[in-house]
Amino acid sequence: MMTDSSFTMRIVLVVLICAILPAALAAVADEKEATGIAVALGFEQFPRESTCEGADLSPRIEIQGCNASSLAIILEDPDAPSGTFVHWIIWNIPPNNIIPYAIPREATLSDPLQCRQGYNDFGEIGYAGPCPPSGMPHRYFFRVFCLDRMLDLPAGASAEKLREAMQGHIVQQGQAMARFGR
């Protein structure tokens, strides 16, 4: 036979589950909505021309399945000795399936595509390719974010400021990884 206190506990438990479950399901749905694009580089090992041992030119990036108002890209090396090292931040790119090869190192661009770029961890504007110390190859992640709007973030911003500006505006994301070692 059920006592009043156990009945009350069961009612409280049911109420809590009913209150928490929708929020948990919404969080999972938001996470799924913020994924689903394909990012391709066309290589698994960085070509020499996209590293400090070559011309240090940004590679061509192919993006499929992005349905958004703008794109942002962050290139990071999580294997750097000092912690994650940012090699490139670029944003306010109009929706495009191709990010062309050799984006100029200027804070604001209109050609070959309209965009803004910020400072990498070398203290430079624009792309700075892999340049790890000798030893094990490092992994480099091209993280692509599809955003619901152009960001009100001035050119020359930091990766931290870009991440802050993107909060609440990421509708899809994807990544590609390539390696480089010396």
C-alpha beads as a LAMMPS data file, in Angstrom:
LAMMPS data file: protein, C-alpha beads

182 atoms
181 bonds

1 atom types
1 bond types

-500.0 500.0 xlo xhi
-500.0 500.0 ylo yhi
-500.0 500.0 zlo zhi

Masses

1 110.0

Atoms # bond

1 1 1 0.000 0.000 0.000
2 1 1 1.303 3.445 -0.933
3 1 1 1.734 6.010 1.817
4 1 1 0.946 9.686 1.391
5 1 1 4.644 10.589 1.484
6 1 1 5.630 8.080 -1.219
7 1 1 2.700 9.213 -3.359
8 1 1 3.821 12.832 -2.911
9 1 1 7.396 11.908 -3.835
10 1 1 6.193 10.213 -7.025
11 1 1 4.137 13.281 -7.961
12 1 1 7.165 15.530 -7.367
13 1 1 9.329 13.199 -9.476
14 1 1 6.810 13.221 -12.358
15 1 1 6.577 17.021 -12.218
16 1 1 10.370 17.354 -12.289
17 1 1 10.693 14.978 -15.233
18 1 1 7.999 16.870 -17.122
19 1 1 9.798 20.139 -16.427
20 1 1 13.323 18.952 -17.304
21 1 1 12.656 16.642 -20.272
22 1 1 11.513 19.348 -22.753
23 1 1 14.591 21.473 -21.980
24 1 1 16.898 18.472 -22.418
25 1 1 15.261 17.531 -25.718
26 1 1 15.485 21.135 -26.927
27 1 1 19.218 21.212 -26.101
28 1 1 19.773 18.032 -28.119
29 1 1 17.745 19.448 -31.004
30 1 1 19.764 22.702 -30.957
31 1 1 22.993 20.701 -31.009
32 1 1 21.793 18.674 -33.997
33 1 1 20.684 21.832 -35.808
34 1 1 24.166 23.306 -35.343
35 1 1 25.818 20.500 -37.298
36 1 1 25.492 18.967 -40.686
37 1 1 27.816 20.644 -43.158
38 1 1 30.594 18.944 -45.062
39 1 1 33.991 20.631 -45.159
40 1 1 36.620 19.338 -47.592
41 1 1 40.209 20.400 -48.194
42 1 1 41.268 17.958 -50.879
43 1 1 44.274 16.794 -48.820
44 1 1 45.076 15.064 -45.534
45 1 1 48.657 16.358 -45.320
46 1 1 49.150 20.076 -45.901
47 1 1 50.723 20.869 -49.259
48 1 1 54.035 22.689 -48.895
49 1 1 52.667 25.899 -50.467
50 1 1 50.173 26.245 -47.588
51 1 1 52.857 26.043 -44.857
52 1 1 55.714 28.195 -43.566
53 1 1 58.074 26.015 -45.621
54 1 1 56.397 27.192 -48.826
55 1 1 54.525 30.303 -49.918
56 1 1 52.242 30.100 -46.833
57 1 1 49.057 30.520 -48.909
58 1 1 45.625 29.635 -47.563
59 1 1 44.209 26.462 -49.128
60 1 1 40.983 26.127 -51.081
61 1 1 38.114 24.989 -48.832
62 1 1 34.927 23.353 -50.092
63 1 1 31.779 23.700 -47.988
64 1 1 28.601 21.745 -48.733
65 1 1 25.184 21.939 -47.083
66 1 1 25.453 25.358 -45.449
67 1 1 22.182 27.242 -45.368
68 1 1 22.982 30.519 -43.609
69 1 1 23.535 34.263 -44.001
70 1 1 27.299 34.202 -43.496
71 1 1 30.301 31.972 -42.797
72 1 1 33.177 32.160 -40.340
73 1 1 36.296 29.966 -40.216
74 1 1 38.771 29.370 -37.426
75 1 1 41.934 27.354 -38.164
76 1 1 43.467 25.905 -34.995
77 1 1 46.360 23.652 -33.986
78 1 1 45.426 21.891 -30.720
79 1 1 48.825 20.147 -30.629
80 1 1 50.940 23.297 -30.224
81 1 1 53.321 23.128 -27.234
82 1 1 51.733 26.181 -25.594
83 1 1 48.136 24.979 -26.103
84 1 1 45.685 25.545 -28.939
85 1 1 47.234 27.932 -31.468
86 1 1 45.044 29.975 -33.840
87 1 1 46.377 30.192 -37.411
88 1 1 43.481 32.012 -39.084
89 1 1 40.183 33.701 -38.358
90 1 1 37.956 34.942 -41.151
91 1 1 34.275 35.920 -41.003
92 1 1 31.396 37.744 -42.705
93 1 1 31.928 35.565 -45.745
94 1 1 28.753 35.492 -47.873
95 1 1 27.386 31.940 -48.227
96 1 1 29.686 30.204 -50.652
97 1 1 30.544 26.605 -51.522
98 1 1 34.187 27.466 -52.205
99 1 1 36.644 29.535 -50.207
100 1 1 39.314 30.226 -52.830
101 1 1 43.024 29.501 -52.577
102 1 1 45.425 32.273 -51.474
103 1 1 43.189 34.723 -49.614
104 1 1 45.198 37.979 -49.241
105 1 1 46.371 38.895 -45.733
106 1 1 44.283 42.039 -45.368
107 1 1 41.832 42.869 -42.588
108 1 1 38.955 43.740 -44.951
109 1 1 38.570 42.212 -48.388
110 1 1 36.193 42.582 -51.299
111 1 1 38.110 40.334 -53.724
112 1 1 38.329 37.345 -54.242
113 1 1 35.477 37.367 -51.712
114 1 1 33.966 39.819 -49.293
115 1 1 35.101 39.149 -45.715
116 1 1 36.896 40.358 -42.630
117 1 1 39.970 38.797 -41.059
118 1 1 41.502 39.069 -37.640
119 1 1 44.745 38.451 -35.816
120 1 1 46.167 34.952 -35.599
121 1 1 48.426 33.854 -32.730
122 1 1 51.515 34.917 -34.706
123 1 1 50.194 38.486 -34.239
124 1 1 49.433 38.858 -37.963
125 1 1 46.244 39.527 -39.908
126 1 1 45.000 36.655 -42.065
127 1 1 46.198 33.150 -42.761
128 1 1 49.459 31.828 -41.342
129 1 1 49.926 28.185 -42.215
130 1 1 51.360 25.318 -40.234
131 1 1 54.844 25.834 -38.836
132 1 1 55.243 23.362 -35.977
133 1 1 58.503 22.595 -34.217
134 1 1 60.270 19.467 -35.453
135 1 1 58.871 16.235 -34.122
136 1 1 55.455 14.651 -34.329
137 1 1 53.047 16.030 -36.958
138 1 1 50.373 18.380 -35.646
139 1 1 46.647 18.322 -36.416
140 1 1 45.072 21.455 -37.877
141 1 1 41.301 21.895 -37.700
142 1 1 39.420 24.124 -40.114
143 1 1 36.271 24.861 -38.106
144 1 1 33.533 26.318 -40.317
145 1 1 30.531 28.070 -38.799
146 1 1 27.334 28.936 -40.685
147 1 1 25.771 31.983 -39.050
148 1 1 22.300 33.503 -39.117
149 1 1 23.668 36.985 -39.856
150 1 1 26.733 39.026 -40.691
151 1 1 28.627 39.843 -37.498
152 1 1 29.011 43.356 -36.139
153 1 1 32.686 42.708 -35.422
154 1 1 35.400 44.997 -36.754
155 1 1 38.198 43.642 -38.909
156 1 1 41.355 42.903 -36.937
157 1 1 39.526 41.260 -34.024
158 1 1 40.891 38.334 -32.027
159 1 1 39.653 34.732 -32.100
160 1 1 38.186 35.254 -28.625
161 1 1 36.145 38.241 -29.857
162 1 1 35.000 36.266 -32.892
163 1 1 33.816 33.386 -30.698
164 1 1 31.933 35.850 -28.470
165 1 1 30.291 37.518 -31.489
166 1 1 29.202 34.128 -32.895
167 1 1 27.437 33.047 -29.699
168 1 1 23.756 32.514 -30.375
169 1 1 24.206 32.881 -34.150
170 1 1 25.634 29.483 -35.187
171 1 1 23.041 27.545 -37.169
172 1 1 25.339 24.882 -38.624
173 1 1 28.968 23.877 -38.302
174 1 1 31.488 21.402 -39.588
175 1 1 35.207 20.844 -39.744
176 1 1 38.025 19.308 -41.703
177 1 1 41.397 18.246 -40.355
178 1 1 44.797 17.984 -42.006
179 1 1 48.254 17.245 -40.606
180 1 1 51.686 18.738 -41.001
181 1 1 55.016 17.934 -39.419
182 1 1 58.665 18.836 -39.893

Bonds

1 1 1 2
2 1 2 3
3 1 3 4
4 1 4 5
5 1 5 6
6 1 6 7
7 1 7 8
8 1 8 9
9 1 9 10
10 1 10 11
11 1 11 12
12 1 12 13
13 1 13 14
14 1 14 15
15 1 15 16
16 1 16 17
17 1 17 18
18 1 18 19
19 1 19 20
20 1 20 21
21 1 21 22
22 1 22 23
23 1 23 24
24 1 24 25
25 1 25 26
26 1 26 27
27 1 27 28
28 1 28 29
29 1 29 30
30 1 30 31
31 1 31 32
32 1 32 33
33 1 33 34
34 1 34 35
35 1 35 36
36 1 36 37
37 1 37 38
38 1 38 39
39 1 39 40
40 1 40 41
41 1 41 42
42 1 42 43
43 1 43 44
44 1 44 45
45 1 45 46
46 1 46 47
47 1 47 48
48 1 48 49
49 1 49 50
50 1 50 51
51 1 51 52
52 1 52 53
53 1 53 54
54 1 54 55
55 1 55 56
56 1 56 57
57 1 57 58
58 1 58 59
59 1 59 60
60 1 60 61
61 1 61 62
62 1 62 63
63 1 63 64
64 1 64 65
65 1 65 66
66 1 66 67
67 1 67 68
68 1 68 69
69 1 69 70
70 1 70 71
71 1 71 72
72 1 72 73
73 1 73 74
74 1 74 75
75 1 75 76
76 1 76 77
77 1 77 78
78 1 78 79
79 1 79 80
80 1 80 81
81 1 81 82
82 1 82 83
83 1 83 84
84 1 84 85
85 1 85 86
86 1 86 87
87 1 87 88
88 1 88 89
89 1 89 90
90 1 90 91
91 1 91 92
92 1 92 93
93 1 93 94
94 1 94 95
95 1 95 96
96 1 96 97
97 1 97 98
98 1 98 99
99 1 99 100
100 1 100 101
101 1 101 102
102 1 102 103
103 1 103 104
104 1 104 105
105 1 105 106
106 1 106 107
107 1 107 108
108 1 108 109
109 1 109 110
110 1 110 111
111 1 111 112
112 1 112 113
113 1 113 114
114 1 114 115
115 1 115 116
116 1 116 117
117 1 117 118
118 1 118 119
119 1 119 120
120 1 120 121
121 1 121 122
122 1 122 123
123 1 123 124
124 1 124 125
125 1 125 126
126 1 126 127
127 1 127 128
128 1 128 129
129 1 129 130
130 1 130 131
131 1 131 132
132 1 132 133
133 1 133 134
134 1 134 135
135 1 135 136
136 1 136 137
137 1 137 138
138 1 138 139
139 1 139 140
140 1 140 141
141 1 141 142
142 1 142 143
143 1 143 144
144 1 144 145
145 1 145 146
146 1 146 147
147 1 147 148
148 1 148 149
149 1 149 150
150 1 150 151
151 1 151 152
152 1 152 153
153 1 153 154
154 1 154 155
155 1 155 156
156 1 156 157
157 1 157 158
158 1 158 159
159 1 159 160
160 1 160 161
161 1 161 162
162 1 162 163
163 1 163 164
164 1 164 165
165 1 165 166
166 1 166 167
167 1 167 168
168 1 168 169
169 1 169 170
170 1 170 171
171 1 171 172
172 1 172 173
173 1 173 174
174 1 174 175
175 1 175 176
176 1 176 177
177 1 177 178
178 1 178 179
179 1 179 180
180 1 180 181
181 1 181 182
